[in-house]
Amino acid sequence: MNDLGAIAATVISLIFLAIVGIVAGVAIPGLFMAVVAPWLDWIFPARNK
């Protein structure tokens, strides 16, 4: 029974870490692009004015 609890805790931890990793993988680059976007538009304008 102790082994089953350890396996369950490991699976729950891996699921939690996967969710945190997905959120971090989307949120951190999104925040970075929100800060850098005005500079990128100034350096490489999307359209001619």
PDB file with SEQRES, HELIX, SHEET and CRYST1 records, atoms N, CA, C and O in Angstrom:
SEQRES   1 A   49  MET ASN ASP LEU GLY ALA ILE ALA ALA THR VAL ILE SER          
SEQRES   2 A   49  LEU ILE PHE LEU ALA ILE VAL GLY ILE VAL ALA GLY VAL          
SEQRES   3 A   49  ALA ILE PRO GLY LEU PHE MET ALA VAL VAL ALA PRO TRP          
SEQRES   4 A   49  LEU ASP TRP ILE PHE PRO ALA ARG ASN LYS                      
HELIX    1 AA1 ASN A    2  ILE A   43  1                                  42    
CRYST1    1.000    1.000    1.000  90.00  90.00  90.00 P 1           1          
ATOM      1  N   MET A   1       0.832  -1.197   0.000  1.00  0.00           N  
ATOM      2  CA  MET A   1       0.000   0.000   0.000  1.00  0.00           C  
ATOM      3  C   MET A   1       0.873   1.255   0.000  1.00  0.00           C  
ATOM      4  O   MET A   1       0.481   2.279  -0.561  1.00  0.00           O  
ATOM      5  N   ASN A   2       2.034   1.187   0.614  1.00  0.00           N  
ATOM      6  CA  ASN A   2       2.933   2.327   0.660  1.00  0.00           C  
ATOM      7  C   ASN A   2       3.473   2.659  -0.733  1.00  0.00           C  
ATOM      8  O   ASN A   2       3.643   3.827  -1.082  1.00  0.00           O  
ATOM      9  N   ASP A   3       3.739   1.619  -1.520  1.00  0.00           N  
ATOM     10  CA  ASP A   3       4.228   1.833  -2.875  1.00  0.00           C  
ATOM     11  C   ASP A   3       3.163   2.497  -3.745  1.00  0.00           C  
ATOM     12  O   ASP A   3       3.479   3.342  -4.583  1.00  0.00           O  
ATOM     13  N   LEU A   4       1.922   2.123  -3.549  1.00  0.00           N  
ATOM     14  CA  LEU A   4       0.836   2.717  -4.325  1.00  0.00           C  
ATOM     15  C   LEU A   4       0.699   4.206  -4.014  1.00  0.00           C  
ATOM     16  O   LEU A   4       0.447   5.006  -4.915  1.00  0.00           O  
ATOM     17  N   GLY A   5       0.859   4.577  -2.763  1.00  0.00           N  
ATOM     18  CA  GLY A   5       0.815   5.993  -2.381  1.00  0.00           C  
ATOM     19  C   GLY A   5       1.955   6.782  -2.993  1.00  0.00           C  
ATOM     20  O   GLY A   5       1.764   7.922  -3.419  1.00  0.00           O  
ATOM     21  N   ALA A   6       3.139   6.188  -3.041  1.00  0.00           N  
ATOM     22  CA  ALA A   6       4.292   6.856  -3.639  1.00  0.00           C  
ATOM     23  C   ALA A   6       4.089   7.048  -5.136  1.00  0.00           C  
ATOM     24  O   ALA A   6       4.434   8.094  -5.684  1.00  0.00           O  
ATOM     25  N   ILE A   7       3.535   6.051  -5.788  1.00  0.00           N  
ATOM     26  CA  ILE A   7       3.273   6.161  -7.227  1.00  0.00           C  
ATOM     27  C   ILE A   7       2.209   7.226  -7.489  1.00  0.00           C  
ATOM     28  O   ILE A   7       2.340   8.018  -8.422  1.00  0.00           O  
ATOM     29  N   ALA A   8       1.166   7.246  -6.677  1.00  0.00           N  
ATOM     30  CA  ALA A   8       0.118   8.252  -6.838  1.00  0.00           C  
ATOM     31  C   ALA A   8       0.673   9.660  -6.613  1.00  0.00           C  
ATOM     32  O   ALA A   8       0.334  10.578  -7.360  1.00  0.00           O  
ATOM     33  N   ALA A   9       1.512   9.842  -5.603  1.00  0.00           N  
ATOM     34  CA  ALA A   9       2.109  11.153  -5.345  1.00  0.00           C  
ATOM     35  C   ALA A   9       3.008  11.576  -6.499  1.00  0.00           C  
ATOM     36  O   ALA A   9       3.032  12.750  -6.867  1.00  0.00           O  
ATOM     37  N   THR A  10       3.736  10.643  -7.066  1.00  0.00           N  
ATOM     38  CA  THR A  10       4.605  10.951  -8.201  1.00  0.00           C  
ATOM     39  C   THR A  10       3.798  11.366  -9.418  1.00  0.00           C  
ATOM     40  O   THR A  10       4.153  12.328 -10.099  1.00  0.00           O  
ATOM     41  N   VAL A  11       2.720  10.654  -9.696  1.00  0.00           N  
ATOM     42  CA  VAL A  11       1.877  10.984 -10.852  1.00  0.00           C  
ATOM     43  C   VAL A  11       1.229  12.357 -10.655  1.00  0.00           C  
ATOM     44  O   VAL A  11       1.194  13.161 -11.587  1.00  0.00           O  
ATOM     45  N   ILE A  12       0.721  12.630  -9.466  1.00  0.00           N  
ATOM     46  CA  ILE A  12       0.106  13.930  -9.193  1.00  0.00           C  
ATOM     47  C   ILE A  12       1.143  15.043  -9.339  1.00  0.00           C  
ATOM     48  O   ILE A  12       0.843  16.099  -9.897  1.00  0.00           O  
ATOM     49  N   SER A  13       2.354  14.814  -8.844  1.00  0.00           N  
ATOM     50  CA  SER A  13       3.408  15.819  -8.963  1.00  0.00           C  
ATOM     51  C   SER A  13       3.777  16.069 -10.419  1.00  0.00           C  
ATOM     52  O   SER A  13       3.982  17.215 -10.817  1.00  0.00           O  
ATOM     53  N   LEU A  14       3.861  15.014 -11.210  1.00  0.00           N  
ATOM     54  CA  LEU A  14       4.205  15.178 -12.626  1.00  0.00           C  
ATOM     55  C   LEU A  14       3.117  15.925 -13.381  1.00  0.00           C  
ATOM     56  O   LEU A  14       3.414  16.742 -14.252  1.00  0.00           O  
ATOM     57  N   ILE A  15       1.863  15.653 -13.056  1.00  0.00           N  
ATOM     58  CA  ILE A  15       0.765  16.384 -13.701  1.00  0.00           C  
ATOM     59  C   ILE A  15       0.826  17.857 -13.316  1.00  0.00           C  
ATOM     60  O   ILE A  15       0.667  18.729 -14.170  1.00  0.00           O  
ATOM     61  N   PHE A  16       1.055  18.139 -12.036  1.00  0.00           N  
ATOM     62  CA  PHE A  16       1.158  19.527 -11.584  1.00  0.00           C  
ATOM     63  C   PHE A  16       2.317  20.239 -12.269  1.00  0.00           C  
ATOM     64  O   PHE A  16       2.162  21.375 -12.719  1.00  0.00           O  
ATOM     65  N   LEU A  17       3.473  19.592 -12.356  1.00  0.00           N  
ATOM     66  CA  LEU A  17       4.629  20.214 -13.000  1.00  0.00           C  
ATOM     67  C   LEU A  17       4.396  20.418 -14.489  1.00  0.00           C  
ATOM     68  O   LEU A  17       4.879  21.396 -15.058  1.00  0.00           O  
ATOM     69  N   ALA A  18       3.669  19.520 -15.126  1.00  0.00           N  
ATOM     70  CA  ALA A  18       3.348  19.697 -16.542  1.00  0.00           C  
ATOM     71  C   ALA A  18       2.457  20.920 -16.739  1.00  0.00           C  
ATOM     72  O   ALA A  18       2.672  21.698 -17.669  1.00  0.00           O  
ATOM     73  N   ILE A  19       1.464  21.095 -15.876  1.00  0.00           N  
ATOM     74  CA  ILE A  19       0.586  22.268 -15.976  1.00  0.00           C  
ATOM     75  C   ILE A  19       1.377  23.546 -15.744  1.00  0.00           C  
ATOM     76  O   ILE A  19       1.219  24.513 -16.488  1.00  0.00           O  
ATOM     77  N   VAL A  20       2.224  23.563 -14.724  1.00  0.00           N  
ATOM     78  CA  VAL A  20       3.049  24.748 -14.448  1.00  0.00           C  
ATOM     79  C   VAL A  20       3.979  25.028 -15.619  1.00  0.00           C  
ATOM     80  O   VAL A  20       4.176  26.186 -15.988  1.00  0.00           O  
ATOM     81  N   GLY A  21       4.547  23.996 -16.200  1.00  0.00           N  
ATOM     82  CA  GLY A  21       5.446  24.177 -17.341  1.00  0.00           C  
ATOM     83  C   GLY A  21       4.735  24.734 -18.556  1.00  0.00           C  
ATOM     84  O   GLY A  21       5.279  25.588 -19.258  1.00  0.00           O  
ATOM     85  N   ILE A  22       3.535  24.265 -18.810  1.00  0.00           N  
ATOM     86  CA  ILE A  22       2.767  24.777 -19.951  1.00  0.00           C  
ATOM     87  C   ILE A  22       2.406  26.243 -19.726  1.00  0.00           C  
ATOM     88  O   ILE A  22       2.531  27.062 -20.636  1.00  0.00           O  
ATOM     89  N   VAL A  23       1.963  26.568 -18.530  1.00  0.00           N  
ATOM     90  CA  VAL A  23       1.607  27.963 -18.229  1.00  0.00           C  
ATOM     91  C   VAL A  23       2.834  28.857 -18.343  1.00  0.00           C  
ATOM     92  O   VAL A  23       2.756  29.941 -18.922  1.00  0.00           O  
ATOM     93  N   ALA A  24       3.954  28.422 -17.803  1.00  0.00           N  
ATOM     94  CA  ALA A  24       5.179  29.223 -17.875  1.00  0.00           C  
ATOM     95  C   ALA A  24       5.666  29.340 -19.314  1.00  0.00           C  
ATOM     96  O   ALA A  24       6.178  30.386 -19.712  1.00  0.00           O  
ATOM     97  N   GLY A  25       5.515  28.293 -20.086  1.00  0.00           N  
ATOM     98  CA  GLY A  25       5.957  28.319 -21.473  1.00  0.00           C  
ATOM     99  C   GLY A  25       5.135  29.248 -22.337  1.00  0.00           C  
ATOM    100  O   GLY A  25       5.614  29.712 -23.372  1.00  0.00           O  
ATOM    101  N   VAL A  26       3.917  29.529 -21.938  1.00  0.00           N  
ATOM    102  CA  VAL A  26       3.057  30.446 -22.698  1.00  0.00           C  
ATOM    103  C   VAL A  26       3.111  31.843 -22.095  1.00  0.00           C  
ATOM    104  O   VAL A  26       3.191  32.822 -22.836  1.00  0.00           O  
ATOM    105  N   ALA A  27       3.069  31.961 -20.779  1.00  0.00           N  
ATOM    106  CA  ALA A  27       2.958  33.265 -20.129  1.00  0.00           C  
ATOM    107  C   ALA A  27       4.249  34.065 -20.201  1.00  0.00           C  
ATOM    108  O   ALA A  27       4.210  35.260 -20.493  1.00  0.00           O  
ATOM    109  N   ILE A  28       5.387  33.443 -19.943  1.00  0.00           N  
ATOM    110  CA  ILE A  28       6.649  34.190 -19.903  1.00  0.00           C  
ATOM    111  C   ILE A  28       7.011  34.744 -21.281  1.00  0.00           C  
ATOM    112  O   ILE A  28       7.352  35.924 -21.372  1.00  0.00           O  
ATOM    113  N   PRO A  29       6.956  33.954 -22.360  1.00  0.00           N  
ATOM    114  CA  PRO A  29       7.210  34.569 -23.675  1.00  0.00           C  
ATOM    115  C   PRO A  29       6.164  35.621 -24.039  1.00  0.00           C  
ATOM    116  O   PRO A  29       6.486  36.600 -24.713  1.00  0.00           O  
ATOM    117  N   GLY A  30       4.927  35.434 -23.607  1.00  0.00           N  
ATOM    118  CA  GLY A  30       3.896  36.432 -23.889  1.00  0.00           C  
ATOM    119  C   GLY A  30       4.182  37.750 -23.204  1.00  0.00           C  
ATOM    120  O   GLY A  30       3.994  38.810 -23.802  1.00  0.00           O  
ATOM    121  N   LEU A  31       4.629  37.707 -21.969  1.00  0.00           N  
ATOM    122  CA  LEU A  31       5.001  38.933 -21.266  1.00  0.00           C  
ATOM    123  C   LEU A  31       6.210  39.583 -21.924  1.00  0.00           C  
ATOM    124  O   LEU A  31       6.279  40.806 -22.051  1.00  0.00           O  
ATOM    125  N   PHE A  32       7.155  38.760 -22.336  1.00  0.00           N  
ATOM    126  CA  PHE A  32       8.348  39.285 -22.999  1.00  0.00           C  
ATOM    127  C   PHE A  32       7.975  39.976 -24.309  1.00  0.00           C  
ATOM    128  O   PHE A  32       8.480  41.059 -24.606  1.00  0.00           O  
ATOM    129  N   MET A  33       7.099  39.359 -25.086  1.00  0.00           N  
ATOM    130  CA  MET A  33       6.708  39.954 -26.363  1.00  0.00           C  
ATOM    131  C   MET A  33       5.882  41.223 -26.151  1.00  0.00           C  
ATOM    132  O   MET A  33       5.959  42.142 -26.966  1.00  0.00           O  
ATOM    133  N   ALA A  34       5.099  41.294 -25.083  1.00  0.00           N  
ATOM    134  CA  ALA A  34       4.333  42.506 -24.814  1.00  0.00           C  
ATOM    135  C   ALA A  34       5.263  43.681 -24.526  1.00  0.00           C  
ATOM    136  O   ALA A  34       4.940  44.822 -24.857  1.00  0.00           O  
ATOM    137  N   VAL A  35       6.403  43.413 -23.920  1.00  0.00           N  
ATOM    138  CA  VAL A  35       7.365  44.475 -23.623  1.00  0.00           C  
ATOM    139  C   VAL A  35       8.170  44.844 -24.863  1.00  0.00           C  
ATOM    140  O   VAL A  35       8.466  46.018 -25.084  1.00  0.00           O  
ATOM    141  N   VAL A  36       8.521  43.858 -25.667  1.00  0.00           N  
ATOM    142  CA  VAL A  36       9.424  44.071 -26.798  1.00  0.00           C  
ATOM    143  C   VAL A  36       8.682  44.498 -28.065  1.00  0.00           C  
ATOM    144  O   VAL A  36       9.305  45.041 -28.977  1.00  0.00           O  
ATOM    145  N   ALA A  37       7.382  44.271 -28.144  1.00  0.00           N  
ATOM    146  CA  ALA A  37       6.628  44.535 -29.369  1.00  0.00           C  
ATOM    147  C   ALA A  37       6.753  45.973 -29.874  1.00  0.00           C  
ATOM    148  O   ALA A  37       6.945  46.157 -31.076  1.00  0.00           O  
ATOM    149  N   PRO A  38       6.657  47.002 -29.030  1.00  0.00           N  
ATOM    150  CA  PRO A  38       6.811  48.366 -29.572  1.00  0.00           C  
ATOM    151  C   PRO A  38       8.183  48.599 -30.204  1.00  0.00           C  
ATOM    152  O   PRO A  38       8.290  49.290 -31.217  1.00  0.00           O  
ATOM    153  N   TRP A  39       9.231  48.025 -29.610  1.00  0.00           N  
ATOM    154  CA  TRP A  39      10.566  48.186 -30.191  1.00  0.00           C  
ATOM    155  C   TRP A  39      10.679  47.440 -31.508  1.00  0.00           C  
ATOM    156  O   TRP A  39      11.291  47.931 -32.456  1.00  0.00           O  
ATOM    157  N   LEU A  40      10.085  46.247 -31.566  1.00  0.00           N  
ATOM    158  CA  LEU A  40      10.136  45.496 -32.817  1.00  0.00           C  
ATOM    159  C   LEU A  40       9.378  46.223 -33.920  1.00  0.00           C  
ATOM    160  O   LEU A  40       9.789  46.198 -35.080  1.00  0.00           O  
ATOM    161  N   ASP A  41       8.281  46.863 -33.563  1.00  0.00           N  
ATOM    162  CA  ASP A  41       7.520  47.616 -34.558  1.00  0.00           C  
ATOM    163  C   ASP A  41       8.297  48.840 -35.020  1.00  0.00           C  
ATOM    164  O   ASP A  41       8.160  49.260 -36.169  1.00  0.00           O  
ATOM    165  N   TRP A  42       9.095  49.409 -34.158  1.00  0.00           N  
ATOM    166  CA  TRP A  42       9.905  50.561 -34.519  1.00  0.00           C  
ATOM    167  C   TRP A  42      11.066  50.138 -35.414  1.00  0.00           C  
ATOM    168  O   TRP A  42      11.413  50.851 -36.356  1.00  0.00           O  
ATOM    169  N   ILE A  43      11.682  48.961 -35.121  1.00  0.00           N  
ATOM    170  CA  ILE A  43      12.824  48.483 -35.901  1.00  0.00           C  
ATOM    171  C   ILE A  43      12.360  47.878 -37.223  1.00  0.00           C  
ATOM    172  O   ILE A  43      12.909  48.195 -38.279  1.00  0.00           O  
ATOM    173  N   PHE A  44      11.357  47.014 -37.168  1.00  0.00           N  
ATOM    174  CA  PHE A  44      10.815  46.339 -38.349  1.00  0.00           C  
ATOM    175  C   PHE A  44       9.334  46.673 -38.487  1.00  0.00           C  
ATOM    176  O   PHE A  44       8.483  45.900 -38.048  1.00  0.00           O  
ATOM    177  N   PRO A  45       9.019  47.816 -39.092  1.00  0.00           N  
ATOM    178  CA  PRO A  45       7.586  48.155 -39.192  1.00  0.00           C  
ATOM    179  C   PRO A  45       6.826  47.144 -40.048  1.00  0.00           C  
ATOM    180  O   PRO A  45       7.318  46.673 -41.074  1.00  0.00           O  
ATOM    181  N   ALA A  46       5.626  46.828 -39.601  1.00  0.00           N  
ATOM    182  CA  ALA A  46       4.814  45.839 -40.315  1.00  0.00           C  
ATOM    183  C   ALA A  46       4.299  46.398 -41.636  1.00  0.00           C  
ATOM    184  O   ALA A  46       4.064  45.644 -42.580  1.00  0.00           O  
ATOM    185  N   ARG A  47       4.125  47.698 -41.707  1.00  0.00           N  
ATOM    186  CA  ARG A  47       3.627  48.317 -42.939  1.00  0.00           C  
ATOM    187  C   ARG A  47       4.260  49.684 -43.099  1.00  0.00           C  
ATOM    188  O   ARG A  47       4.729  50.276 -42.127  1.00  0.00           O  
ATOM    189  N   ASN A  48       4.274  50.174 -44.297  1.00  0.00           N  
ATOM    190  CA  ASN A  48       4.847  51.500 -44.567  1.00  0.00           C  
ATOM    191  C   ASN A  48       3.848  52.575 -44.163  1.00  0.00           C  
ATOM    192  O   ASN A  48       2.641  52.421 -44.347  1.00  0.00           O  
ATOM    193  N   LYS A  49       4.361  53.649 -43.616  1.00  0.00           N  
ATOM    194  CA  LYS A  49       3.496  54.739 -43.181  1.00  0.00           C  
ATOM    195  C   LYS A  49       3.280  55.730 -44.317  1.00  0.00           C  
ATOM    196  O   LYS A  49       2.575  56.724 -44.143  1.00  0.00           O  
TER     197      LYS A  49                                                      
END                                                                             
